[in-house]
Amino acid sequence: MASEKEKMLSQQPYIASDKILTRERLAAQSLCFDLNSISPKFVAKRKKLLQKLLGSSTENLHIESPFYCDYGYNIFLGDNFYSNYNCVILDCAKVTIGNNVMLAPNVSIFTAGHPKDAEKRNQGWEYAIPVSIGNNVWIGGNTVVNPGITIGDNTVIGSGSVLTKDIPSNVIAAGNPCRAIREITEEDKQYYFKQRKF
């Protein structure tokens, strides 16, 4: 019979209060606590903790505190990753983030969910579906990325968005629910904000 962890990692319903999962979440919470308690000036020490916490990362990453996650080992970061303050990643399933990705403050990435049926929910059942974020993505502040979402390469997600469906590559997307508004064009290379040119 599969363990609750094996069920979680294979996208089957599972019970999160399982002893092994509880112990692993506590270990990740302890590492997050240590990370969030260290002065920002201790860059090398912070990176060591992140390497211990995360599934994979490169030397070229920067995560502002506070940062929170469920397990850490399901988070796979590409090169040149930046996360601003108060990032939350519920990584009960795999979260894959490409190269050159920037997260504004208060971005939340959720792989975890609960059944719609109250009885099942009250019994402690959960599920987890992976999230994938491509290369060269910028996600605006106060955005929520829900379970099972894929964001394509070179895409910008506007502030305050709630992603309930996949977002393609090379677009500006925003809203609740988030949707593609338009493609990013050559003309966009001229401007840094609205009609303000570089």
DRENVORO-29478 format. One line per 10 residues: number of its first residue (from 1); their letters; for each residue x, y, z of N, C-alpha, C. Coordinates in pm, 1 decimal, always signed. Atoms other than C-alpha are relative to their C-alpha. Example, Ala and Ser with C-alpha at 12.3 -4.5 7.8 and 13.67 -1.06 7.14 Angstrom:
REM residues 2
1) AS) +89.0:-119.0:+0.0:+1230.0:-450.0:+780.0:+90.0:+120.0:+0.0 ~ -82.0:-119.0:-6.0:+1367.0:-106.0:+714.0:-77.0:+109.0:+73.0;
***
This chain:
REM residues 198
1) MASEKEKMLS) +83.8:-118.0:+0.0:+0.0:+0.0:+0.0:+89.1:+125.5:+0.0 ~ -79.3:-123.2:+10.7:+130.7:+348.5:-89.6:-8.7:+80.6:+129.2 ~ -1.1:-88.9:-116.4:+233.5:+579.9:+191.4:-73.0:+129.4:-35.6 ~ +65.4:-129.7:+24.6:+62.2:+918.3:+233.2:+92.5:+91.4:-80.7 ~ -94.9:-80.4:+77.0:+379.7:+1081.8:+99.6:+0.7:-43.8:-146.1 ~ +2.9:+49.8:+137.7:+378.9:+857.8:-207.6:-128.1:+43.2:-70.7 ~ +126.6:-46.6:+57.8:+12.3:+943.8:-263.7:+8.0:+149.2:-32.6 ~ -12.7:-144.3:+21.8:+85.7:+1314.3:-225.3:+81.0:+28.7:-125.6 ~ -90.5:-26.3:+111.4:+370.6:+1302.5:-475.8:-51.7:-54.4:-132.8 ~ +56.2:+55.7:+123.8:+165.6:+1102.6:-728.1:-139.1:+56.3:-30.2;
11) QQPYIASDKI) +123.6:-74.5:+26.1:-130.8:+1344.7:-722.9:-126.4:-76.5:+37.5 ~ +116.9:+70.3:-51.8:-362.3:+1108.3:-536.4:-46.4:+68.8:+128.5 ~ +43.9:-53.8:-130.2:-578.8:+1212.3:-238.6:+85.0:-60.2:+112.5 ~ -84.1:+46.5:-110.6:-379.1:+1187.0:+84.0:-40.0:+72.5:+127.7 ~ +25.2:-59.3:-131.5:-397.9:+1265.3:+455.8:+126.7:+71.7:+44.7 ~ -119.2:-80.6:-29.4:-158.5:+1550.1:+540.2:+47.2:-12.2:+144.5 ~ -38.7:+12.7:-140.8:-160.2:+1477.1:+914.5:+82.9:-125.7:+27.0 ~ -89.0:+116.3:-9.6:+43.6:+1160.4:+846.4:+128.5:+37.5:+74.0 ~ -117.8:-29.5:-84.2:+343.1:+1134.2:+1084.5:+121.0:+43.3:-82.2 ~ -118.0:-33.2:+81.5:+607.4:+1141.9:+809.0:-14.8:+139.1:-60.3;
21) LTRERLAAQS) +21.7:-131.5:+61.1:+454.2:+1440.9:+630.2:+3.5:+110.5:+104.5 ~ -3.2:-99.9:-108.9:+404.7:+1625.3:+959.8:+144.1:+29.2:+40.1 ~ -140.8:-17.1:-36.5:+771.1:+1566.9:+1048.6:+76.2:+78.4:-108.5 ~ -69.6:-69.4:+109.3:+889.0:+1684.2:+705.0:-42.9:+147.0:-10.5 ~ +44.5:-140.5:-0.7:+674.0:+2000.3:+719.0:+65.0:+76.1:+114.8 ~ -63.7:-64.3:-115.2:+813.9:+2077.9:+1063.6:+146.4:+30.5:-29.4 ~ -141.0:-23.5:+36.9:+1170.2:+2040.8:+928.8:+10.5:+120.2:-93.6 ~ -1.2:-113.7:+93.2:+1092.4:+2283.6:+644.2:-36.0:+129.9:+72.1 ~ +37.9:-119.4:-77.1:+921.7:+2526.6:+882.6:+116.3:+49.6:+85.5 ~ -115.9:-37.6:-81.9:+1229.7:+2519.5:+1104.7:+107.0:+67.8:-84.8;
31) LCFDLNSISP) -97.3:-63.4:+90.1:+1458.3:+2598.0:+808.9:-49.0:+137.8:-44.6 ~ +55.6:-131.1:+36.9:+1224.5:+2879.0:+700.5:+13.7:+98.2:+116.3 ~ -15.1:-85.8:-118.9:+1229.5:+3014.8:+1056.2:+143.7:+49.3:+11.0 ~ -141.2:-38.4:-5.6:+1610.8:+3011.3:+1055.4:+32.9:+101.4:-109.5 ~ -25.4:-89.5:+112.9:+1622.4:+3174.4:+712.1:-57.5:+139.4:+26.1 ~ +68.1:-127.6:-23.2:+1374.5:+3445.2:+810.9:+54.5:+75.7:+120.2 ~ -58.0:-62.7:-119.1:+1568.3:+3515.5:+1131.1:+141.2:+52.5:-22.2 ~ -137.8:-40.7:+27.8:+1906.8:+3574.3:+968.6:+1.4:+139.7:-62.1 ~ -16.0:-133.2:+59.1:+2019.2:+3927.9:+888.9:+27.1:-12.8:-150.1 ~ -23.3:+3.6:+145.0:+2009.4:+4001.1:+514.0:+146.8:+13.2:-39.1;
41) KFVAKRKKLL) -141.6:-18.2:+35.7:+2380.5:+4087.3:+528.0:+77.9:-131.6:-4.1 ~ -67.3:+129.9:+0.4:+2470.4:+3718.7:+581.4:-44.5:-81.6:-122.1 ~ +45.3:+56.3:+126.8:+2421.9:+3626.7:+216.6:+40.1:-147.2:-13.8 ~ -48.5:+137.9:+16.6:+2634.5:+3308.5:+214.8:-75.1:-96.0:+91.7 ~ +71.7:+84.3:-95.5:+2463.8:+3169.8:+525.0:-143.7:-23.8:-45.8 ~ +137.2:+12.8:+50.9:+2119.6:+3236.9:+374.8:-4.1:-97.0:-118.9 ~ -2.4:+88.5:+116.6:+2215.7:+3062.3:+50.1:+20.9:-145.6:+40.7 ~ -20.0:+137.2:-49.0:+2337.8:+2756.2:+242.1:-130.5:-59.0:+52.4 ~ +128.7:+47.4:-50.9:+2003.7:+2730.4:+419.2:-97.0:-28.4:-114.6 ~ +88.0:+21.2:+115.5:+1818.1:+2767.8:+89.0:+37.3:-127.4:-75.7;
51) QKLLGSSTEN) -43.7:+122.0:+67.8:+2027.9:+2493.2:-68.4:-40.1:-124.7:+78.3 ~ +43.8:+110.2:-84.9:+1942.9:+2269.3:+226.4:-151.5:-19.4:-8.5 ~ +145.7:+2.6:+0.7:+1572.4:+2357.9:+202.6:-58.7:-43.5:-133.8 ~ +62.6:+15.5:+131.4:+1504.8:+2352.1:-171.2:+40.4:-129.2:-69.9 ~ -30.8:+117.7:+80.3:+1489.1:+2059.8:-413.7:+119.1:+23.2:-88.8 ~ -118.0:-39.3:+76.3:+1731.3:+2240.4:-643.8:-3.1:+149.9:-21.8 ~ -15.5:-142.6:+26.6:+1861.9:+2589.8:-699.9:+142.8:+21.8:-47.7 ~ -135.3:-35.1:+40.8:+2167.7:+2768.7:-831.2:+56.6:+99.0:+100.4 ~ -61.3:-102.5:-85.2:+2410.3:+3004.5:-662.2:-62.7:+137.1:-24.4 ~ +49.7:-131.0:+41.7:+2246.3:+3288.9:-849.4:-150.6:+11.0:+28.4;
61) LHIESPFYCD) +138.7:-20.4:-38.6:+1923.9:+3332.0:-654.4:-4.6:+94.1:+118.7 ~ +17.1:-88.8:-114.2:+1787.4:+3580.8:-406.8:-145.6:-6.1:+43.7 ~ +134.1:+6.3:-57.7:+1486.5:+3531.9:-180.5:-3.2:+91.6:+121.3 ~ +17.2:-90.8:-113.3:+1383.5:+3817.8:+45.3:-81.4:-70.3:+108.6 ~ +79.1:+53.3:-111.9:+1251.2:+3727.2:+389.6:-116.8:+93.8:+28.0 ~ +19.2:+140.6:-32.6:+1003.1:+3625.7:+497.3:-36.4:-83.8:-121.7 ~ +31.9:+99.9:+100.9:+972.8:+3315.4:+282.0:-55.1:-121.9:+72.6 ~ +61.9:+116.2:-63.4:+751.0:+3017.0:+361.7:-28.7:-107.5:-104.0 ~ +37.8:+112.3:+86.3:+699.6:+2671.3:+213.0:-41.3:-117.3:+87.1 ~ +44.6:+118.4:-74.6:+553.3:+2334.8:+310.2:+112.0:-101.8:+20.6;
71) YGYNIFLGDN) -101.5:+105.5:-7.2:+836.2:+2093.2:+230.4:+135.7:+46.4:-52.2 ~ -125.5:-48.3:+56.6:+1097.7:+2274.1:+23.1:+57.7:-92.7:-105.6 ~ -64.5:+93.8:+92.4:+1222.7:+1957.8:-148.4:-73.6:-14.7:-132.2 ~ +74.4:+4.3:+125.8:+953.5:+1992.3:-416.7:+12.6:+130.8:-79.7 ~ -20.2:-127.7:+68.9:+1074.2:+2340.2:-524.0:+129.4:-6.5:-80.1 ~ -114.5:+8.3:+90.6:+1306.4:+2346.3:-826.0:+13.0:+133.3:-73.1 ~ -19.1:-135.1:+52.1:+1442.4:+2689.4:-917.0:+108.1:+3.7:-106.1 ~ -100.1:-22.2:+102.9:+1623.8:+2788.5:-1234.3:+97.8:+108.5:+40.7 ~ -103.0:-100.4:-25.7:+1912.0:+3032.8:-1260.9:-60.4:+139.5:+5.8 ~ +36.3:-141.3:-8.1:+1877.6:+3400.1:-1166.1:-144.5:+18.1:+46.5;
81) FYSNYNCVIL) +133.5:-10.4:-60.3:+1564.4:+3360.8:-950.6:-0.8:+110.7:+103.8 ~ +17.1:-102.9:-102.6:+1439.3:+3653.6:-743.9:-142.9:-3.1:+52.4 ~ +130.3:-11.0:-64.5:+1153.3:+3658.6:-495.4:+4.5:+113.3:+100.6 ~ +11.2:-109.8:-94.5:+1049.9:+3971.0:-309.8:-66.6:-49.8:+128.4 ~ +48.0:+33.6:-133.8:+905.3:+3979.5:+43.7:-128.5:-82.6:-0.2 ~ +123.4:+71.2:-34.1:+646.6:+3736.6:+176.0:-47.6:-95.5:-108.8 ~ +35.0:+104.6:+97.1:+656.3:+3462.5:-86.2:-42.5:-125.2:+76.2 ~ +48.3:+125.5:-58.0:+455.6:+3150.1:+2.8:-10.8:-102.2:-112.0 ~ +10.2:+108.9:+96.9:+501.0:+2825.1:-189.5:-43.5:-126.0:+74.7 ~ +49.0:+124.5:-58.7:+285.4:+2532.1:-80.0:+34.7:-111.9:-97.1;
91) DCAKVTIGNN) -59.9:+94.9:+94.5:+494.4:+2264.8:-247.7:-27.9:-145.1:+37.1 ~ +35.2:+140.2:-24.2:+304.4:+1945.3:-170.9:+21.9:-82.4:-126.2 ~ -38.8:+59.5:+127.8:+360.8:+1870.1:-540.0:+115.4:+83.1:-54.5 ~ -117.2:-65.1:+58.0:+648.5:+1974.4:-762.6:-33.9:+141.3:-49.9 ~ +6.9:-136.5:+52.7:+693.8:+2347.3:-831.3:+129.3:+22.4:-77.8 ~ -115.3:-18.6:+87.0:+924.7:+2402.4:-1127.7:-2.0:+142.2:-52.0 ~ -11.1:-140.0:+40.8:+1041.8:+2758.0:-1195.9:+124.5:+14.6:-85.7 ~ -109.0:-10.4:+96.3:+1259.0:+2842.5:-1496.0:+102.7:+105.7:+34.0 ~ -105.3:-99.3:-15.9:+1549.9:+3080.6:-1544.5:-57.1:+141.8:-9.8 ~ +32.3:-142.9:+9.5:+1525.1:+3457.9:-1492.4:-144.9:+30.2:+36.6;
101) VMLAPNVSIF) +136.5:-23.1:-47.4:+1198.7:+3453.0:-1298.5:+4.1:+96.0:+117.8 ~ +10.1:-99.6:-106.4:+1099.6:+3744.6:-1075.4:-140.1:-4.3:+59.9 ~ +126.3:-4.1:-71.9:+825.9:+3737.4:-810.0:-4.4:+128.1:+83.0 ~ +19.9:-121.2:-79.5:+695.6:+4064.1:-663.0:-45.8:-39.2:+141.1 ~ +42.9:+34.4:-136.1:+587.9:+4087.8:-295.6:-134.3:-72.4:+3.7 ~ +126.4:+68.3:-30.8:+314.3:+3860.0:-162.7:-49.6:-91.8:-111.0 ~ +40.7:+101.0:+97.9:+315.2:+3607.3:-445.3:-17.3:-133.6:+72.6 ~ +29.3:+129.9:-59.9:+156.9:+3277.3:-342.7:-15.5:-103.9:-110.6 ~ +7.4:+109.9:+95.6:+204.4:+2952.8:-533.9:-50.0:-121.8:+76.9 ~ +63.8:+109.9:-71.4:-26.4:+2671.4:-426.0:-7.3:-123.7:-88.0;
111) TAGHPKDAEK) +26.6:+128.1:+65.0:-3.0:+2308.7:-533.0:-105.1:-76.4:+78.5 ~ +88.5:+73.1:-90.1:-220.7:+2199.4:-240.9:-143.9:+47.8:-11.5 ~ +141.6:-32.9:-0.8:-597.8:+2186.1:-237.9:-77.4:-96.5:+88.0 ~ +87.7:+80.6:-85.2:-890.5:+2040.4:-46.4:-126.2:-36.0:-76.5 ~ +122.5:+40.3:+69.1:-1202.3:+1850.9:-159.1:-111.5:+103.7:+16.6 ~ +116.3:-88.9:-8.8:-1517.0:+2049.9:-233.3:-101.0:-51.4:+102.3 ~ +93.5:+61.6:-93.8:-1718.1:+1804.4:-23.2:+48.1:+20.5:+143.2 ~ -38.1:-33.4:-137.8:-1718.2:+1918.4:+341.3:+35.2:-123.3:+82.2 ~ -26.8:+121.3:-78.0:-1728.1:+1564.1:+482.2:+140.9:-51.7:-27.2 ~ -135.5:+45.0:+35.0:-1414.6:+1457.6:+292.1:+105.1:+98.5:+51.5;
121) RNQGWEYAIP) -93.2:-103.0:-46.5:-1245.6:+1788.1:+376.5:+21.4:-11.3:+150.4 ~ -8.3:+10.4:-145.6:-1323.6:+1744.5:+746.7:+71.2:-126.7:+45.7 ~ -74.1:+122.3:-30.9:-1172.6:+1394.5:+735.4:+150.9:+18.5:-20.0 ~ -142.8:-30.1:+14.9:-839.7:+1558.4:+643.8:+58.4:-30.5:-136.6 ~ -51.2:+29.4:+134.0:-816.4:+1467.7:+275.4:+50.3:+126.3:-68.3 ~ -56.9:-106.9:+81.6:-600.1:+1686.6:+52.8:+43.2:-59.3:-133.5 ~ -60.4:+43.0:+126.5:-457.4:+1672.8:-298.3:+106.4:+101.8:-36.6 ~ -106.7:-90.8:+44.0:-156.6:+1830.2:-471.2:+26.5:-21.9:-148.0 ~ -22.4:+4.8:+144.9:-109.8:+1914.4:-839.6:+116.8:+94.1:-32.2 ~ -119.8:-81.5:+27.0:+224.9:+2046.5:-979.3:-30.4:+134.0:-67.5;
131) VSIGNNVWIG) +2.3:-131.6:+64.7:+283.7:+2405.8:-1091.5:+129.9:+15.9:-77.7 ~ -118.4:-21.9:+83.1:+522.0:+2500.3:-1373.1:+0.9:+144.4:-50.2 ~ -19.0:-138.6:+43.7:+653.1:+2851.2:-1444.6:+120.9:+2.0:-92.5 ~ -105.4:+2.8:+100.9:+861.9:+2905.2:-1757.9:+113.7:+96.3:+26.5 ~ -114.0:-91.4:-7.8:+1170.6:+3115.4:-1825.7:-45.2:+144.4:-23.8 ~ +19.2:-143.4:+25.6:+1180.0:+3496.9:-1814.7:-140.4:+47.3:+35.7 ~ +134.8:-36.6:-43.9:+852.1:+3531.3:-1624.1:+9.6:+100.3:+113.6 ~ +12.2:-98.5:-109.1:+760.8:+3829.3:-1404.7:-142.2:-9.0:+51.7 ~ +131.9:+11.5:-62.8:+472.7:+3782.9:-1159.7:-17.5:+116.1:+96.4 ~ +26.3:-118.9:-80.5:+323.8:+4097.9:-1005.2:-48.0:-32.9:+140.3;
141) GNTVVNPGIT) +32.9:+16.0:-141.5:+248.3:+4150.4:-636.7:-141.9:-46.2:+26.4 ~ +131.0:+48.7:-46.2:-39.3:+3984.3:-452.7:-67.4:-93.0:-100.3 ~ +53.0:+97.0:+96.1:-79.4:+3719.0:-721.5:-8.6:-137.9:+64.2 ~ +19.1:+137.3:-47.0:-211.9:+3369.8:-646.6:+5.0:-94.0:-120.2 ~ -10.7:+103.5:+102.6:-106.7:+3074.9:-863.3:-55.4:-128.6:+61.2 ~ +69.7:+115.6:-55.8:-342.5:+2782.2:-800.7:+56.7:-132.4:-51.0 ~ -53.6:+130.6:+39.0:-273.3:+2406.1:-828.5:-20.6:-31.7:-147.7 ~ +8.9:+49.9:+136.1:-200.9:+2261.7:-1170.6:+25.9:+101.1:-109.0 ~ -16.9:-107.5:+98.0:-117.1:+2592.1:-1342.3:+137.4:-8.1:-66.3 ~ -123.6:-17.7:+76.0:+145.7:+2632.6:-1614.4:+0.9:+141.8:-55.7;
151) IGDNTVIGSG) -20.6:-133.4:+57.4:+279.4:+2976.9:-1709.8:+112.1:-13.4:-102.4 ~ -98.3:+12.1:+106.6:+463.8:+2996.6:-2041.4:+115.4:+97.7:+12.6 ~ -120.5:-84.5:+0.2:+799.3:+3163.5:-2116.1:-34.1:+144.8:-34.7 ~ +2.1:-141.7:+38.4:+845.4:+3542.4:-2136.4:-132.4:+69.3:+30.5 ~ +132.2:-54.7:-31.9:+508.7:+3617.9:-1976.0:+6.9:+89.7:+122.6 ~ +14.3:-91.6:-112.6:+415.1:+3901.4:-1739.6:-140.3:-18.1:+56.6 ~ +128.1:+13.4:-68.9:+139.0:+3847.6:-1482.8:-22.0:+126.3:+82.7 ~ +28.6:-125.0:-69.6:-21.7:+4168.4:-1354.5:-31.0:-20.4:+147.2 ~ +23.1:+4.0:-144.8:-53.9:+4248.6:-983.9:-144.4:-37.0:+33.0 ~ +132.5:+34.5:-48.8:-346.7:+4103.8:-793.9:-70.5:-108.0:-78.7;
161) SVLTKDIPSN) +63.0:+102.7:+83.6:-409.4:+3822.6:-1041.8:-23.1:-129.1:+78.3 ~ +27.7:+132.6:-54.2:-562.8:+3487.5:-952.3:-3.6:-96.4:-117.9 ~ -12.7:+92.0:+113.5:-453.2:+3210.3:-1188.7:-77.0:-128.0:+27.5 ~ +81.3:+121.1:-8.8:-712.8:+2938.6:-1234.7:+12.7:-85.1:-126.6 ~ -24.9:+70.6:+126.0:-610.1:+2838.7:-1590.5:+141.4:+30.6:-47.1 ~ -133.9:-20.4:+54.5:-281.9:+2802.8:-1778.4:+7.3:+132.5:-76.0 ~ -26.4:-124.1:+72.2:-128.8:+3119.2:-1925.4:+109.6:-29.3:-102.8 ~ -99.0:+33.7:+104.2:+58.0:+3094.3:-2259.6:+126.6:+84.4:+8.6 ~ -125.6:-75.1:+10.0:+403.6:+3223.8:-2347.6:-23.0:+134.9:-67.7 ~ -9.7:-126.8:+72.9:+481.6:+3579.3:-2458.3:-123.8:+87.6:+8.1;
171) VIAAGNPCRA) +118.0:-84.5:-15.3:+174.7:+3752.3:-2316.2:+7.6:+80.8:+129.1 ~ +30.8:-69.6:-124.3:+69.8:+4008.4:-2059.9:-136.9:-51.9:+42.3 ~ +124.6:+56.5:-50.7:-200.2:+3852.0:-1842.4:-29.6:+60.9:+136.0 ~ +38.1:-56.3:-129.0:-396.0:+3984.1:-1546.2:-145.8:-29.3:+26.7 ~ +139.9:+7.9:-36.8:-721.9:+3968.0:-1358.4:-33.7:-112.6:+93.6 ~ +55.0:+103.3:-86.8:-937.2:+3750.5:-1138.6:-133.8:-43.3:-59.2 ~ -114.1:+88.9:+26.4:-957.6:+3506.7:-1299.9:+95.7:+60.7:-101.8 ~ -104.2:-51.8:+88.5:-632.3:+3582.3:-1479.2:-20.8:-52.0:-142.2 ~ +10.2:+39.1:+141.7:-643.6:+3580.9:-1859.5:+100.9:+80.4:-79.6 ~ -91.5:-71.3:+89.0:-413.4:+3680.7:-2142.7:-70.8:+123.5:-54.7;
181) IREITEEDKQ) +56.8:-125.8:+49.3:-474.9:+4045.3:-2235.6:+51.7:+30.0:-140.0 ~ -58.8:-22.5:+132.6:-233.3:+4079.1:-2527.5:+136.4:-64.2:-6.2 ~ -135.0:+50.5:+18.6:+87.8:+3949.0:-2674.4:+101.2:+109.6:+29.5 ~ -111.6:-92.8:-14.1:+420.1:+4110.3:-2588.1:+61.7:+16.0:-138.4 ~ -46.4:-28.0:+135.8:+550.9:+4279.4:-2903.9:+137.6:+66.2:+1.2 ~ -127.6:-71.6:+14.3:+870.9:+4435.8:-3035.0:-10.7:+141.8:+55.1 ~ +20.3:-136.7:-48.8:+723.1:+4774.8:-2945.8:+20.5:+10.8:+151.0 ~ -15.6:-0.6:-145.6:+729.5:+4677.5:-2576.8:+145.4:+19.2:+42.7 ~ -141.7:-18.8:-32.9:+1110.1:+4686.5:-2589.1:+35.8:+147.3:+15.7 ~ -29.0:-143.5:-6.1:+1091.1:+5066.9:-2620.1:-36.7:+63.3:+134.1;
191) YYFKQRKF) +58.7:-64.5:-117.9:+905.6:+5128.7:-2293.9:+30.2:-78.0:+127.3 ~ -15.9:+65.4:-127.8:+971.9:+5058.0:-1929.3:-126.8:+10.2:+83.2 ~ +127.2:-13.4:-71.7:+633.4:+5184.0:-1798.5:-94.2:+84.3:-83.9 ~ +97.4:-66.3:+86.3:+330.6:+5275.7:-2007.6:+71.4:+61.2:-120.4 ~ -63.3:-61.9:+116.9:+456.3:+5530.2:-2265.8:+135.4:+63.8:+33.9 ~ -131.7:-53.5:-41.8:+785.6:+5604.0:-2081.9:+108.6:-82.1:-63.7 ~ -102.8:+70.1:+76.3:+1075.3:+5514.6:-2309.6:+128.8:-16.7:+79.6 ~ -132.9:+21.1:-57.3:+1409.4:+5372.2:-2209.4:+93.8:+108.8:-48.4;
***
